Amino acid sequence: MKNNAAKAATYYLRGTRKGARKIRSAKDEIQAKAKLDGEFAALKAKAAELPALQAQNERLRDQIERFYLDIAVLAALISPQAFAGNRDGKRGAIRLALKRLRDVKEILQELQQESEEKEKQAVADAKRADLSKVCRGYQHAVKLITGETKNWDRALGKWKRYVAARKMTPGSDLETVLGQYRERWEQRGWTALELIEEIREFSPWWKQEKSVWAKKAAKKRGRVKRPKSDLRFNKNRRRRQGYCRKCGARIRLRERLCDKCVSGKPLLIAISDKENAEGEILSAEERLDTLSFHQEAT
């Protein structure tokens, strides 16, 4: 029985190995066939494109032949005697014709460039005409110069500081200069080119003025969140150094008021194990006597 089972297992394993080999070979055949089919399809597509490529080749040949004919006609028109002579004369005539073609190409490129420049100049002239258009309005001009298009008060404040710093002359008045600007821009008007010049002067000045203003504001002390414990105040530093907040007398560490300034509260004094307030060494009995004395005083 055991031998029969072993033989059956052996036959079974041999069959499975053969089946696996057949499956692998079938897969390889399928992959090879798919690859061949893909290459055949690519070749077929190229073969389908062949008539179109041949037609394109014929068109290129026709263009080349036509170009040769045009060169020959041009050479015959430019120098008929040389073109009708020997081979050297024809070569000279053809060279002259090719040179004329190159000259024509360069001239056409120059003409195209000139036309493009004229178009650009026309666009620039149109923009300049728009910039030179006259507009009226004092407030609108000031807002555009300062950049404060929504807040007139801020724009006016900046404009006054700018005029006072840059537009004032010796002996002139700020209101007079502002009135001149107001009268000119309300009656005669202003152009975009004039405002651009003013903006070019105002922008760097305002940048410098803003930095100076920020430096001055930084020197001022800001709001203190805890004034009673902030050590930037002299009285708080004095308390940390051992002085009373009211009378300025010497006090013990971590206390704010001296014994005289304390009112309505029990006086609790913590005496060290080694020394008293005067710094003298005390024994256990002396420490008890001192503590009872302070309790009786309270």
C-alpha positions in Angstrom: 0.0 0.0 0.0 2.8 2.4 0.9 4.6 1.7 -2.4 1.4 2.3 -4.4 0.8 5.6 -2.5 4.4 6.7 -3.2 4.1 5.8 -6.9 0.9 7.7 -7.1 2.4 10.8 -5.5 5.4 10.6 -7.9 3.2 10.4 -10.9 1.1 13.3 -9.7 4.2 15.5 -9.1 5.5 14.6 -12.6 2.2 15.6 -14.1 2.0 18.9 -12.3 5.6 19.7 -13.4 4.8 18.9 -17.0 1.6 21.0 -16.8 3.6 23.9 -15.4 6.1 23.7 -18.2 3.3 23.6 -20.7 1.7 26.7 -19.2 5.0 28.6 -19.2 5.7 27.7 -22.8 2.1 28.7 -23.7 2.5 32.1 -22.0 5.8 32.7 -23.8 4.2 31.8 -27.1 1.3 34.2 -26.4 3.7 37.1 -25.6 5.8 36.5 -28.6 2.7 36.4 -30.8 1.5 39.7 -29.3 4.8 41.3 -29.9 4.8 40.2 -33.5 1.3 41.4 -34.0 2.3 44.8 -32.6 5.3 45.1 -35.0 3.1 44.0 -37.9 0.5 46.7 -37.0 3.3 49.3 -36.9 4.6 48.3 -40.2 1.1 48.3 -41.7 0.6 51.8 -40.4 3.8 53.0 -41.9 2.9 51.3 -45.2 -0.4 53.2 -45.1 1.5 56.5 -44.7 3.8 55.7 -47.7 1.5 57.2 -50.4 1.2 60.4 -48.4 5.0 60.6 -48.0 5.4 59.9 -51.8 3.0 62.7 -52.6 4.8 65.1 -50.3 8.1 64.1 -51.9 6.7 64.9 -55.4 5.5 68.3 -54.2 8.9 69.1 -52.9 10.5 68.1 -56.1 8.1 70.3 -58.1 8.9 73.2 -55.8 12.7 72.7 -56.3 12.2 72.5 -60.1 10.1 75.6 -60.1 12.8 77.4 -58.0 15.5 76.4 -60.5 13.2 77.7 -63.4 12.7 81.0 -61.6 16.4 81.4 -61.0 17.1 80.7 -64.7 14.4 83.3 -65.8 15.8 85.9 -63.4 19.4 85.3 -64.6 18.3 85.6 -68.2 16.4 88.9 -67.4 19.3 90.4 -65.4 22.1 89.6 -67.8 20.8 88.1 -71.0 24.2 88.2 -72.9 26.1 86.4 -70.1 23.4 83.8 -69.7 23.3 83.2 -73.5 27.1 82.7 -73.6 29.4 79.9 -72.3 29.1 78.0 -69.0 31.2 80.6 -67.0 28.9 83.3 -68.2 25.8 81.4 -67.1 27.4 80.7 -63.7 28.1 84.4 -63.3 24.5 85.3 -64.3 23.1 82.8 -61.8 25.3 84.1 -59.0 24.1 87.6 -59.7 20.5 86.4 -59.7 21.0 84.7 -56.3 22.6 87.9 -54.9 19.6 89.9 -56.1 17.3 87.4 -54.3 19.3 87.8 -51.0 19.1 91.5 -51.4 15.3 91.3 -51.9 15.0 89.1 -48.8 17.0 91.5 -46.6 15.0 94.5 -47.9 11.7 92.7 -47.2 12.8 92.0 -43.6 13.8 95.6 -43.1 10.4 96.8 -44.4 8.7 94.4 -42.0 10.8 95.6 -39.1 10.0 99.2 -40.0 6.3 98.5 -40.1 6.4 96.8 -36.7 8.3 99.8 -35.3 5.7 102.1 -36.7 2.9 100.1 -35.1 4.7 100.2 -31.7 5.2 104.0 -32.1 1.5 104.4 -32.9 0.5 102.5 -29.8 3.0 104.6 -27.7 1.6 107.8 -29.2 -1.9 106.7 -28.3 -0.9 105.9 -24.8 0.9 109.3 -24.5 -2.3 111.0 -25.8 -4.2 109.3 -23.1 -1.7 110.3 -20.5 -1.7 113.9 -21.7 -5.5 114.1 -21.3 -6.5 116.9 -19.0 -8.5 116.0 -15.8 -9.7 118.3 -13.0 -10.1 117.7 -9.3 -7.9 118.6 -6.4 -9.0 115.8 -4.0 -8.7 113.1 -6.8 -5.1 114.3 -7.6 -4.0 114.3 -4.0 -5.5 110.8 -3.4 -3.6 109.4 -6.5 -0.3 111.0 -5.4 -0.4 109.8 -1.8 -2.0 106.4 -2.6 -4.9 106.9 -0.2 -7.7 106.6 -2.6 -10.3 105.8 0.0 -9.4 108.0 3.0 -9.3 111.7 2.2 -8.2 112.7 5.7 -5.1 110.5 5.6 -4.3 111.6 2.0 -4.6 115.3 3.0 -2.3 114.7 6.1 0.4 113.1 3.9 0.1 115.8 1.3 0.5 118.6 3.8 3.6 117.0 5.3 5.0 116.5 1.8 4.3 120.0 0.7 5.8 121.4 3.9 9.0 119.3 3.5 9.6 119.7 -0.3 7.5 122.4 -1.8 8.0 125.3 0.7 10.3 128.2 -0.1 11.7 130.6 2.4 9.1 133.1 3.4 6.1 131.1 2.0 3.1 129.9 3.9 1.8 126.3 3.8 -1.8 127.3 3.3 -0.8 129.6 0.4 1.1 126.8 -1.4 -1.8 124.4 -0.9 -4.2 127.0 -2.2 -2.1 127.4 -5.3 -2.2 123.7 -6.0 -5.9 123.6 -5.4 -6.6 126.6 -7.7 -4.4 125.1 -10.5 -5.8 121.6 -10.4 -9.4 122.8 -10.0 -9.3 125.4 -12.8 -6.5 124.4 -15.3 -6.6 120.7 -14.4 -3.8 118.1 -14.4 -2.5 115.3 -16.6 -1.3 111.8 -15.8 2.2 112.7 -16.8 2.3 115.5 -14.1 1.0 113.2 -11.5 3.6 110.5 -12.4 6.3 113.1 -11.8 4.8 114.0 -8.4 4.5 110.4 -7.5 8.2 109.7 -8.3 9.1 112.5 -5.9 6.6 111.6 -3.2 7.2 107.8 -2.9 10.9 107.9 -1.8 10.3 110.9 0.4 7.4 109.1 2.2 9.4 105.9 2.6 12.2 107.9 4.4 9.7 110.0 6.4 7.9 106.8 7.6 11.1 105.2 8.7 12.1 108.4 10.7 8.7 108.5 12.2 8.9 104.9 13.3 12.2 105.4 14.9 10.9 108.3 16.9 7.8 106.3 18.0 10.0 103.4 19.1 11.8 105.6 21.6 8.6 106.3 23.5 7.6 103.9 26.2 4.5 101.8 25.4 1.7 100.7 27.7 2.8 98.7 30.7 0.7 95.6 31.4 1.6 95.1 35.1 2.8 98.5 36.5 3.0 97.3 40.1 5.5 94.6 39.3 7.3 95.9 36.3 11.0 96.5 37.1 11.3 99.3 34.6 9.8 101.5 37.3 12.2 102.9 39.9 9.9 102.2 42.9 9.6 98.5 41.9 13.3 98.2 41.6 13.7 99.8 45.0 11.3 97.2 46.5 13.3 94.4 45.0 16.5 95.9 46.4 15.0 96.0 50.0 13.3 99.4 50.5 9.8 100.2 51.7 7.4 101.4 49.0 6.0 104.2 51.2 8.8 105.6 53.3 11.8 104.2 51.6 13.3 102.6 54.8 15.2 99.3 54.7 13.0 96.3 54.9 13.4 92.5 55.0 13.7 90.6 51.8 10.5 89.9 49.8 8.5 92.5 51.7 6.9 95.6 50.3 6.3 97.7 53.4 8.2 98.3 56.6 6.8 97.5 60.1 5.7 101.1 60.6 3.8 101.4 57.3 1.9 98.1 57.9 -1.6 98.9 59.4 -4.6 96.6 60.1 -2.8 93.4 59.6 -1.0 91.0 62.1 2.7 91.3 62.0 4.4 88.0 61.3 8.1 87.9 61.4 10.0 84.9 60.3 13.4 84.8 62.2 16.1 82.7 60.8 17.5 79.8 62.7 21.0 81.3 62.7 20.7 85.1 63.0 18.3 88.0 63.9 17.5 91.1 61.9 20.8 92.8 63.1 22.8 89.8 61.9 23.7 88.5 65.4 23.8 84.8 66.1 20.9 83.7 68.5 20.5 80.7 70.6 17.3 78.6 70.9 16.1 80.4 74.1 16.7 83.9 72.6 14.8 82.9 69.5 11.8 81.9 71.6 12.0 85.1 73.7 12.1 87.2 70.4 9.1 85.5 68.9 7.0 85.9 72.1 7.9 89.6 72.3 6.6 90.2 68.8 3.5 88.3 69.4 2.8 90.4 72.6 3.4 93.6 70.6 0.8 92.6 68.0 
